[in-house]
Amino acid sequence: MTEGQVLDIVRDSIYTIIICSAPMLLISLIIGLIVSIFQTVTSIQEQTLTFVPKILGIFVGLIIFGSFILNNITDFMTNLWTNFSIYLG
């Protein structure tokens, strides 16, 4: 296994991690921004107010984007196992 192959695997894995985590991170970011604006407008300074909406948003996001994430991870693993004989020798 050469250094180039290792770097290709690492690059593909980092790309897969970014693509799979992006929907959940964006949902959390948008909900946090909306709650922060709401807190600023109403002068409510409760730190725990953002947890419940974020958790609910993440659950809904997993329901919506779960198949997309699973397909990306499955494609990555299939590609990795398909090229396994190349990596050995």
The first five atom37 places (N, CA, C, CB, O) and aatype in JSON, in Angstrom:
{
  "aatype": [12, 16, 6, 7, 5, 19, 10, 3, 9, 19, 1, 3, 15, 9, 18, 16, 9, 9, 9, 4, 15, 0, 14, 12, 10, 10, 9, 15, 10, 9, 9, 7, 10, 9, 19, 15, 9, 13, 5, 16, 19, 16, 15, 9, 5, 6, 5, 16, 10, 16, 13, 19, 14, 11, 9, 10, 7, 9, 13, 19, 7, 10, 9, 9, 13, 7, 15, 13, 9, 10, 2, 2, 9, 16, 3, 13, 12, 16, 2, 10, 17, 16, 2, 13, 15, 9, 18, 10, 7],
  "atom_mask": [
    [1, 1, 1, 1, 1],
    [1, 1, 1, 1, 1],
    [1, 1, 1, 1, 1],
    [1, 1, 1, 0, 1],
    [1, 1, 1, 1, 1],
    [1, 1, 1, 1, 1],
    [1, 1, 1, 1, 1],
    [1, 1, 1, 1, 1],
    [1, 1, 1, 1, 1],
    [1, 1, 1, 1, 1],
    [1, 1, 1, 1, 1],
    [1, 1, 1, 1, 1],
    [1, 1, 1, 1, 1],
    [1, 1, 1, 1, 1],
    [1, 1, 1, 1, 1],
    [1, 1, 1, 1, 1],
    [1, 1, 1, 1, 1],
    [1, 1, 1, 1, 1],
    [1, 1, 1, 1, 1],
    [1, 1, 1, 1, 1],
    [1, 1, 1, 1, 1],
    [1, 1, 1, 1, 1],
    [1, 1, 1, 1, 1],
    [1, 1, 1, 1, 1],
    [1, 1, 1, 1, 1],
    [1, 1, 1, 1, 1],
    [1, 1, 1, 1, 1],
    [1, 1, 1, 1, 1],
    [1, 1, 1, 1, 1],
    [1, 1, 1, 1, 1],
    [1, 1, 1, 1, 1],
    [1, 1, 1, 0, 1],
    [1, 1, 1, 1, 1],
    [1, 1, 1, 1, 1],
    [1, 1, 1, 1, 1],
    [1, 1, 1, 1, 1],
    [1, 1, 1, 1, 1],
    [1, 1, 1, 1, 1],
    [1, 1, 1, 1, 1],
    [1, 1, 1, 1, 1],
    [1, 1, 1, 1, 1],
    [1, 1, 1, 1, 1],
    [1, 1, 1, 1, 1],
    [1, 1, 1, 1, 1],
    [1, 1, 1, 1, 1],
    [1, 1, 1, 1, 1],
    [1, 1, 1, 1, 1],
    [1, 1, 1, 1, 1],
    [1, 1, 1, 1, 1],
    [1, 1, 1, 1, 1],
    [1, 1, 1, 1, 1],
    [1, 1, 1, 1, 1],
    [1, 1, 1, 1, 1],
    [1, 1, 1, 1, 1],
    [1, 1, 1, 1, 1],
    [1, 1, 1, 1, 1],
    [1, 1, 1, 0, 1],
    [1, 1, 1, 1, 1],
    [1, 1, 1, 1, 1],
    [1, 1, 1, 1, 1],
    [1, 1, 1, 0, 1],
    [1, 1, 1, 1, 1],
    [1, 1, 1, 1, 1],
    [1, 1, 1, 1, 1],
    [1, 1, 1, 1, 1],
    [1, 1, 1, 0, 1],
    [1, 1, 1, 1, 1],
    [1, 1, 1, 1, 1],
    [1, 1, 1, 1, 1],
    [1, 1, 1, 1, 1],
    [1, 1, 1, 1, 1],
    [1, 1, 1, 1, 1],
    [1, 1, 1, 1, 1],
    [1, 1, 1, 1, 1],
    [1, 1, 1, 1, 1],
    [1, 1, 1, 1, 1],
    [1, 1, 1, 1, 1],
    [1, 1, 1, 1, 1],
    [1, 1, 1, 1, 1],
    [1, 1, 1, 1, 1],
    [1, 1, 1, 1, 1],
    [1, 1, 1, 1, 1],
    [1, 1, 1, 1, 1],
    [1, 1, 1, 1, 1],
    [1, 1, 1, 1, 1],
    [1, 1, 1, 1, 1],
    [1, 1, 1, 1, 1],
    [1, 1, 1, 1, 1],
    [1, 1, 1, 0, 1]
  ],
  "atom_positions": [
    [[0.86, -1.16, 0.0], [0.0, 0.0, 0.0], [0.91, 1.23, 0.0], [-0.98, -0.01, 1.23], [1.78, 1.37, 0.85]],
    [[0.69, 2.1, -0.95], [1.55, 3.27, -1.08], [0.99, 4.44, -0.3], [1.73, 3.65, -2.55], [-0.15, 4.42, 0.17]],
    [[1.81, 5.47, -0.16], [1.37, 6.67, 0.53], [0.23, 7.35, -0.21], [2.53, 7.65, 0.71], [-0.67, 7.91, 0.4]],
    [[0.27, 7.3, -1.52], [-0.79, 7.9, -2.33], [-2.14, 7.24, -2.08], [0.0, 0.0, 0.0], [-3.17, 7.92, -2.01]],
    [[-2.14, 5.93, -1.96], [-3.38, 5.21, -1.68], [-3.92, 5.56, -0.29], [-3.16, 3.71, -1.79], [-5.12, 5.74, -0.11]],
    [[-3.02, 5.65, 0.67], [-3.45, 6.03, 2.03], [-4.04, 7.44, 2.02], [-2.25, 5.96, 3.02], [-5.07, 7.69, 2.64]],
    [[-3.4, 8.35, 1.32], [-3.91, 9.72, 1.24], [-5.25, 9.78, 0.51], [-2.89, 10.63, 0.52], [-6.12, 10.57, 0.87]],
    [[-5.43, 8.93, -0.51], [-6.71, 8.88, -1.2], [-7.82, 8.39, -0.27], [-6.62, 7.96, -2.43], [-8.93, 8.93, -0.28]],
    [[-7.53, 7.36, 0.53], [-8.51, 6.85, 1.47], [-8.85, 7.91, 2.52], [-7.99, 5.56, 2.16], [-10.02, 8.1, 2.84]],
    [[-7.85, 8.58, 3.03], [-8.08, 9.62, 4.04], [-8.88, 10.77, 3.45], [-6.73, 10.14, 4.61], [-9.81, 11.27, 4.08]],
    [[-8.53, 11.19, 2.23], [-9.27, 12.27, 1.57], [-10.74, 11.89, 1.36], [-8.63, 12.62, 0.23], [-11.63, 12.68, 1.65]],
    [[-10.98, 10.67, 0.87], [-12.35, 10.22, 0.65], [-13.12, 10.11, 1.97], [-12.35, 8.88, -0.07], [-14.31, 10.43, 2.02]],
    [[-12.45, 9.65, 3.02], [-13.15, 9.52, 4.3], [-13.49, 10.88, 4.89], [-12.29, 8.72, 5.29], [-14.57, 11.06, 5.44]],
    [[-12.58, 11.84, 4.8], [-12.87, 13.18, 5.3], [-14.0, 13.82, 4.5], [-11.61, 14.08, 5.25], [-14.87, 14.47, 5.08]],
    [[-13.99, 13.64, 3.19], [-15.07, 14.17, 2.34], [-16.41, 13.53, 2.74], [-14.76, 13.91, 0.84], [-17.42, 14.22, 2.83]],
    [[-16.41, 12.23, 2.96], [-17.64, 11.54, 3.36], [-18.14, 12.05, 4.71], [-17.41, 10.03, 3.42], [-19.34, 12.24, 4.9]],
    [[-17.23, 12.26, 5.64], [-17.62, 12.79, 6.96], [-18.24, 14.16, 6.82], [-16.41, 12.85, 7.9], [-19.26, 14.44, 7.46]],
    [[-17.65, 15.02, 6.01], [-18.17, 16.38, 5.83], [-19.54, 16.35, 5.18], [-17.21, 17.23, 4.99], [-20.46, 17.04, 5.62]],
    [[-19.69, 15.55, 4.13], [-20.96, 15.48, 3.42], [-22.05, 14.89, 4.31], [-20.82, 14.64, 2.14], [-23.2, 15.34, 4.26]],
    [[-21.72, 13.9, 5.12], [-22.73, 13.26, 5.96], [-23.11, 14.11, 7.17], [-22.22, 11.91, 6.43], [-24.24, 14.03, 7.65]],
    [[-22.19, 14.91, 7.67], [-22.51, 15.71, 8.85], [-23.07, 17.08, 8.5], [-21.28, 15.87, 9.7], [-23.64, 17.74, 9.37]],
    [[-22.92, 17.53, 7.28], [-23.35, 18.87, 6.89], [-24.84, 19.13, 7.11], [-23.02, 19.11, 5.45], [-25.18, 20.19, 7.64]],
    [[-25.76, 18.24, 6.73], [-27.17, 18.55, 6.96], [-27.52, 18.76, 8.43], [-28.03, 17.44, 6.4], [-28.27, 19.67, 8.76]],
    [[-26.98, 17.92, 9.31], [-27.28, 18.06, 10.74], [-26.67, 19.33, 11.31], [-26.77, 16.83, 11.51], [-27.29, 20.01, 12.13]],
    [[-25.46, 19.65, 10.89], [-24.82, 20.87, 11.37], [-25.56, 22.12, 10.89], [-23.37, 20.92, 10.93], [-25.71, 23.08, 11.64]],
    [[-26.0, 22.11, 9.65], [-26.74, 23.26, 9.13], [-28.08, 23.44, 9.83], [-26.96, 23.11, 7.62], [-28.49, 24.56, 10.13]],
    [[-28.77, 22.33, 10.08], [-30.04, 22.41, 10.82], [-29.81, 22.99, 12.21], [-30.71, 21.01, 10.92], [-30.54, 23.88, 12.65]],
    [[-28.8, 22.5, 12.89], [-28.49, 22.99, 14.23], [-28.1, 24.47, 14.2], [-27.36, 22.17, 14.86], [-28.5, 25.24, 15.08]],
    [[-27.33, 24.87, 13.21], [-26.93, 26.27, 13.08], [-28.12, 27.18, 12.84], [-25.92, 26.41, 11.93], [-28.23, 28.23, 13.46]],
    [[-29.02, 26.78, 11.95], [-30.19, 27.61, 11.62], [-31.12, 27.72, 12.82], [-30.94, 27.04, 10.42], [-31.61, 28.81, 13.12]],
    [[-31.37, 26.61, 13.5], [-32.24, 26.65, 14.68], [-31.61, 27.49, 15.79], [-32.54, 25.23, 15.2], [-32.3, 28.26, 16.44]],
    [[-30.32, 27.34, 16.0], [-29.63, 28.16, 17.01], [-29.7, 29.64, 16.7], [0.0, 0.0, 0.0], [-29.88, 30.46, 17.6]],
    [[-29.56, 29.99, 15.42], [-29.66, 31.39, 15.02], [-31.07, 31.94, 15.24], [-29.26, 31.54, 13.56], [-31.23, 33.06, 15.72]],
    [[-32.07, 31.16, 14.9], [-33.46, 31.6, 15.09], [-33.77, 31.78, 16.57], [-34.45, 30.59, 14.46], [-34.38, 32.78, 16.95]],
    [[-33.35, 30.85, 17.41], [-33.6, 30.95, 18.85], [-32.83, 32.13, 19.43], [-33.2, 29.65, 19.57], [-33.34, 32.82, 20.32]],
    [[-31.62, 32.38, 18.96], [-30.84, 33.52, 19.45], [-31.5, 34.84, 19.09], [-29.42, 33.47, 18.88], [-31.53, 35.77, 19.9]],
    [[-32.02, 34.93, 17.88], [-32.75, 36.14, 17.49], [-33.99, 36.31, 18.35], [-33.14, 36.1, 15.99], [-34.3, 37.42, 18.79]],
    [[-34.72, 35.21, 18.59], [-35.89, 35.26, 19.45], [-35.52, 35.71, 20.86], [-36.58, 33.89, 19.5], [-36.23, 36.52, 21.47]],
    [[-34.41, 35.2, 21.39], [-33.98, 35.59, 22.73], [-33.58, 37.06, 22.77], [-32.81, 34.72, 23.19], [-33.84, 37.74, 23.76]],
    [[-32.97, 37.54, 21.73], [-32.56, 38.95, 21.69], [-33.77, 39.86, 21.63], [-31.65, 39.21, 20.5], [-33.82, 40.89, 22.31]],
    [[-34.75, 39.5, 20.82], [-35.94, 40.34, 20.67], [-36.76, 40.37, 21.95], [-36.8, 39.83, 19.51], [-37.28, 41.42, 22.33]],
    [[-36.89, 39.23, 22.62], [-37.73, 39.16, 23.81], [-36.97, 39.37, 25.11], [-38.42, 37.82, 23.86], [-37.57, 39.35, 26.19]],
    [[-35.67, 39.58, 25.04], [-34.8, 39.78, 26.22], [-34.83, 38.6, 27.18], [-35.22, 41.03, 26.96], [-34.65, 38.77, 28.38]],
    [[-35.06, 37.4, 26.65], [-34.97, 36.18, 27.47], [-33.54, 35.68, 27.36], [-36.02, 35.08, 26.99], [-33.06, 35.41, 26.26]],
    [[-32.87, 35.55, 28.48], [-31.47, 35.13, 28.48], [-31.3, 33.75, 29.1], [-30.6, 36.16, 29.23], [-30.41, 33.55, 29.93]],
    [[-32.14, 32.83, 28.73], [-32.06, 31.46, 29.25], [-31.16, 30.64, 28.33], [-33.48, 30.82, 29.35], [-31.43, 30.51, 27.14]],
    [[-30.08, 30.07, 28.9], [-29.1, 29.35, 28.1], [-29.62, 27.98, 27.63], [-27.83, 29.18, 28.89], [-29.19, 27.48, 26.59]],
    [[-30.52, 27.38, 28.39], [-30.99, 26.04, 28.05], [-32.14, 26.06, 27.05], [-31.42, 25.32, 29.3], [-32.64, 24.99, 26.68]],
    [[-32.57, 27.22, 26.62], [-33.71, 27.33, 25.72], [-33.42, 26.73, 24.34], [-34.12, 28.79, 25.57], [-34.36, 26.32, 23.66]],
    [[-32.19, 26.68, 23.91], [-31.88, 26.21, 22.56], [-31.82, 24.69, 22.45], [-30.57, 26.79, 22.12], [-31.88, 24.17, 21.33]],
    [[-31.71, 23.97, 23.56], [-31.5, 22.53, 23.48], [-32.67, 21.77, 22.89], [-31.2, 21.99, 24.82], [-32.49, 20.96, 21.98]],
    [[-33.87, 22.01, 23.37], [-35.04, 21.25, 22.91], [-35.31, 21.49, 21.43], [-36.27, 21.62, 23.73], [-35.5, 20.52, 20.69]],
    [[-35.35, 22.75, 20.94], [-35.57, 22.93, 19.5], [-34.47, 22.29, 18.64], [-35.66, 24.4, 19.17], [-34.76, 21.75, 17.57]],
    [[-33.23, 22.35, 19.09], [-32.15, 21.73, 18.32], [-32.29, 20.22, 18.28], [-30.79, 22.11, 18.91], [-32.08, 19.6, 17.23]],
    [[-32.63, 19.61, 19.41], [-32.79, 18.16, 19.44], [-33.94, 17.73, 18.54], [-33.04, 17.67, 20.87], [-33.81, 16.77, 17.78]],
    [[-35.05, 18.43, 18.61], [-36.18, 18.11, 17.74], [-35.82, 18.32, 16.27], [-37.41, 18.97, 18.1], [-36.19, 17.51, 15.42]],
    [[-35.11, 19.39, 15.97], [-34.69, 19.65, 14.59], [-33.74, 18.58, 14.08], [0.0, 0.0, 0.0], [-33.83, 18.18, 12.92]],
    [[-32.84, 18.11, 14.92], [-31.91, 17.06, 14.52], [-32.66, 15.75, 14.26], [-30.82, 16.86, 15.59], [-32.35, 15.04, 13.31]],
    [[-33.64, 15.42, 15.1], [-34.43, 14.21, 14.87], [-35.19, 14.29, 13.55], [-35.42, 13.99, 16.02], [-35.22, 13.33, 12.78]],
    [[-35.79, 15.43, 13.29], [-36.5, 15.61, 12.01], [-35.5, 15.54, 10.85], [-37.26, 16.96, 11.98], [-35.79, 14.96, 9.81]],
    [[-34.33, 16.14, 11.03], [-33.31, 16.09, 10.0], [-32.82, 14.67, 9.74], [0.0, 0.0, 0.0], [-32.57, 14.3, 8.59]],
    [[-32.7, 13.87, 10.79], [-32.31, 12.47, 10.6], [-33.38, 11.69, 9.86], [-32.03, 11.81, 11.96], [-33.07, 10.81, 9.05]],
    [[-34.64, 12.0, 10.12], [-35.71, 11.34, 9.39], [-35.66, 11.72, 7.91], [-37.09, 11.71, 10.0], [-35.84, 10.87, 7.04]],
    [[-35.41, 12.99, 7.63], [-35.39, 13.46, 6.24], [-34.11, 13.03, 5.52], [-35.53, 14.99, 6.19], [-34.17, 12.52, 4.41]],
    [[-32.95, 13.24, 6.16], [-31.67, 13.02, 5.5], [-31.01, 11.68, 5.85], [-30.73, 14.13, 5.85], [-29.89, 11.42, 5.43]],
    [[-31.7, 10.85, 6.61], [-31.1, 9.58, 7.04], [-30.73, 8.67, 5.89], [0.0, 0.0, 0.0], [-29.67, 8.05, 5.91]],
    [[-31.6, 8.57, 4.88], [-31.29, 7.7, 3.75], [-30.12, 8.25, 2.94], [-32.53, 7.54, 2.85], [-29.3, 7.48, 2.43]],
    [[-30.04, 9.58, 2.81], [-28.92, 10.21, 2.1], [-27.6, 9.9, 2.8], [-29.13, 11.73, 2.0], [-26.61, 9.55, 2.15]],
    [[-27.59, 10.03, 4.12], [-26.38, 9.77, 4.89], [-26.0, 8.3, 4.8], [-26.57, 10.18, 6.37], [-24.83, 7.96, 4.6]],
    [[-26.98, 7.42, 4.94], [-26.71, 5.98, 4.87], [-26.19, 5.58, 3.5], [-27.97, 5.19, 5.21], [-25.29, 4.76, 3.4]],
    [[-26.76, 6.15, 2.43], [-26.29, 5.85, 1.08], [-24.84, 6.31, 0.88], [-27.2, 6.51, 0.04], [-24.05, 5.6, 0.25]],
    [[-24.49, 7.48, 1.4], [-23.12, 7.96, 1.26], [-22.13, 7.06, 2.0], [-23.0, 9.39, 1.78], [-21.07, 6.74, 1.47]],
    [[-22.48, 6.67, 3.21], [-21.59, 5.8, 3.98], [-21.49, 4.43, 3.33], [-22.09, 5.67, 5.44], [-20.4, 3.84, 3.28]],
    [[-22.6, 3.9, 2.83], [-22.59, 2.61, 2.16], [-21.75, 2.65, 0.89], [-24.01, 2.18, 1.84], [-20.99, 1.72, 0.62]],
    [[-21.89, 3.72, 0.1], [-21.07, 3.86, -1.11], [-19.59, 3.93, -0.78], [-21.49, 5.1, -1.89], [-18.76, 3.33, -1.46]],
    [[-19.25, 4.67, 0.27], [-17.85, 4.76, 0.68], [-17.3, 3.4, 1.09], [-17.69, 5.76, 1.84], [-16.21, 3.01, 0.67]],
    [[-18.05, 2.68, 1.9], [-17.58, 1.37, 2.36], [-17.52, 0.36, 1.21], [-18.48, 0.84, 3.48], [-16.6, -0.45, 1.15]],
    [[-18.49, 0.41, 0.3], [-18.47, -0.48, -0.85], [-17.24, -0.2, -1.72], [-19.76, -0.33, -1.68], [-16.59, -1.13, -2.19]],
    [[-16.94, 1.08, -1.93], [-15.77, 1.45, -2.7], [-14.49, 1.0, -2.0], [-15.74, 2.97, -2.92], [-13.55, 0.54, -2.65]],
    [[-14.45, 1.13, -0.69], [-13.28, 0.72, 0.08], [-13.08, -0.79, 0.0], [-13.42, 1.15, 1.54], [-11.95, -1.25, -0.2]],
    [[-14.15, -1.56, 0.16], [-14.02, -3.02, 0.11], [-13.81, -3.53, -1.3], [-15.26, -3.67, 0.71], [-13.18, -4.57, -1.49]],
    [[-14.31, -2.82, -2.3], [-14.09, -3.23, -3.68], [-12.61, -3.11, -4.04], [-14.93, -2.38, -4.62], [-12.08, -3.96, -4.76]],
    [[-11.95, -2.07, -3.57], [-10.54, -1.84, -3.87], [-9.6, -2.46, -2.85], [-10.28, -0.36, -3.95], [-8.4, -2.16, -2.84]],
    [[-10.13, -3.33, -2.0], [-9.32, -3.9, -0.94], [-8.15, -4.72, -1.5], [-10.18, -4.78, -0.04], [-7.04, -4.68, -0.95]],
    [[-8.37, -5.46, -2.58], [-7.3, -6.27, -3.15], [-6.19, -5.4, -3.74], [-7.85, -7.21, -4.22], [-5.02, -5.79, -3.76]],
    [[-6.56, -4.22, -4.22], [-5.56, -3.29, -4.75], [-4.68, -2.77, -3.62], [-6.23, -2.11, -5.49], [-3.47, -2.61, -3.79]],
    [[-5.29, -2.52, -2.47], [-4.54, -1.97, -1.35], [-3.55, -2.99, -0.77], [-5.5, -1.49, -0.26], [-2.51, -2.62, -0.23]],
    [[-3.89, -4.28, -0.88], [-3.01, -5.3, -0.31], [-1.74, -5.52, -1.13], [-3.76, -6.59, -0.19], [-0.68, -5.83, -0.57]],
    [[-1.86, -5.37, -2.43], [-0.68, -5.76, -3.15], [-0.37, -4.93, -4.3], [0.0, 0.0, 0.0], [0.61, -5.17, -5.0]]
  ]
}
